[in-house]
Structures are given as C-alpha cells and as structure tokens.
Amino acid sequence: MTALARSHPVLSESEAGAGSQLASVLQGIGDIALRDRVRRILAALVPQEEAAVLDCGCGDGFYLHLLAQLGKFRSVGVDCDPAALATAGRNLAGCGQVELIQAEATALPFPAASFDAAICSEVLEHISDDLAALQELHRVLRPGGQLLVTVPHRRYPFWWDPVNRTLEALAGTHVRRGFWAGIWNQHLRLYSRGDLAQAVAAAGFRIERLEGLTHYCLPFNHYFLNAMAILLHRGALPGQVARTVNKFVADGATRRRPGLVALAFALVDQIDRRNQRELPEDVSTVSLFLRAVKEE
C-alpha cells in the first residue's frame, strides 16, 4: 500500500466545496482525532444536488448534522441501537429531511445501488463480521459510488491511551470496557493498514486512498475526552461550558468561550495544525482513513 498512500497529497479544506463552513465546523470540535476524521470525510464528499449519502452506524447523528449544514445531500442514517437513534433524532431536530432507520450493518434495508456515497466511521470495529458489513455497503452503493471508512489504528500513539499501550506491551492484554478502556472501549478489534485494506478489497471495492490520521495529541487525551463526554451527558457542566464543548452547536468559530475553555481550544488548534502534515506510514496514529470506490 506504500505507493497508494503516498501518491495523493493531503486534501485541503477548500476541496470540500464549502471551505469556510468546514473551517467553522472544525474549530467547534475539541476532539483532535474527530477533527481529522471530519476533515477527511467531508473533503472527499463533493456536494452534488440530491446526492444520496448513507451514514452506516450513525450513532448520535453528527455526520448527518454536518451534511445538513453543508447542504445538497439527501442523507440517511442507520444504526442498530435504538437509544443512539433517539439521541440522533434529538440532535437533528432542526436539520430538515434526514431519515433515521434502525438496522444492522450486515443487513441494510435498501435496494441495490441506492446511494452515491457511504460513510462508515468508527463502526467496523464493533461488528463481529466486518466483511459482511462491507459487502452490504458495496451492494447498496451505485457503480462509481464511494465508501469512506475510518477505524481505530492498532498502532495508536502512546499518549492517546497510555494505560492500554502499557498493558499490551507488558502483559499482552487491554481493558475493553469502562472508563479505562480508552481506545478499546467496546471494540472487538483494532486495525492495521493491511487488515483494513484486505477486508475492503475482499468486499469488492477498489481502494483509492489509505492513510493514518492523528499522531500528535495531549497526554491521556482519550481519558479526558471520556470524562468530558460523561459530564456533558449528565448535565454536570455549567451552561456556557456545556454549550462551547457541544459539537452540535453551530458556528463554533465565533462562539464565546470561558477563559479556560478558550485556552483548551487554542491548544487543540495548535496540535491540530501539526496533524495536517502528511504522516509517514510507519508513524503511530489514532485512526486509519480509507476511501474506496465501487467499480463502474
């Protein structure tokens, strides 16, 4: 995969077709790794009138929210978890026509060739038969349709999850559930570049791009994010702080942030810039990003 990964430069924000909107979205995200995933996925989606996009494993609906903000997409979200879909419904209340459907990724309830593009971000690692899910995504995409995948990287940075990296090195084990699970939280597997490429190719796709995302991060980054998510979910954060760390609040670039929160976002901005260089294949990264196409 060396030649494939190095034959494409890093995509710029302007290539998303909505550069200023994307820049605003990115500045409103405090999760460094999520920023990178959003940047790559949205840059790959060229807005076309009424293009049909499937978000497979939509979770809380964030990508559907972003697609609604950028416009020109007809979006459908699928998730097997009814609680996640209920949350997505609340988060997408003001986003117009976005369809949410409960279904398994291995049995998508759509006719063949229904979508122009499919997003599958941080999902495959939760599915026991990831090949079956990829085959379903291949089936529901139209010829020429593109698949955009992110998964957690087996070779993740030490500082992102030092607890599990240490456990793996010393005892060959990791924490799978709970606060200290870190990058392994409820995941059946992490992926190497070869693992991901092999599964996607076996499903019938032609791989166009495969790269690592997010090497630079804060110490214990993943645990800090987990703690903030728990506090936000429980309503334990002060109102203004909760608003500024809520990724669904629009126009993140101009929102007023309390002093400490503003400093935290400024630090994230600095680290984020370092991650926008093209990273060598052998460097540790939080995620892998893959773009593939269903052959015509």
Secondary structure, 3 states (H helix, E strand, C coil): CHHHHHCCCCCCHHHHCCHHHHHHHHHCCCCHHHHHHHHHHHHHCCCCCCEEEEEECCCCCHHHHHHHHHCCEEEEEEECCHHHHHHHHHHCCCCCCEEEEECCCCCCCCCCCCEEEEEEECCHHHCCCHHHHHHHHHHHEEEEEEEEEEEEECCCCHHHCHHHHHHHHHHCCCCCCCHHHHHHCCCCCCECHHHHHHHHHHCCEEEEEEEEECCCCCCCHHHHHHHHHHHHHCCCCCHHHHHHHCCCCCCCCCCCCCHHHHHHHHHHHHHHHHCCCCCCCCCCCCEEEEEEEECC
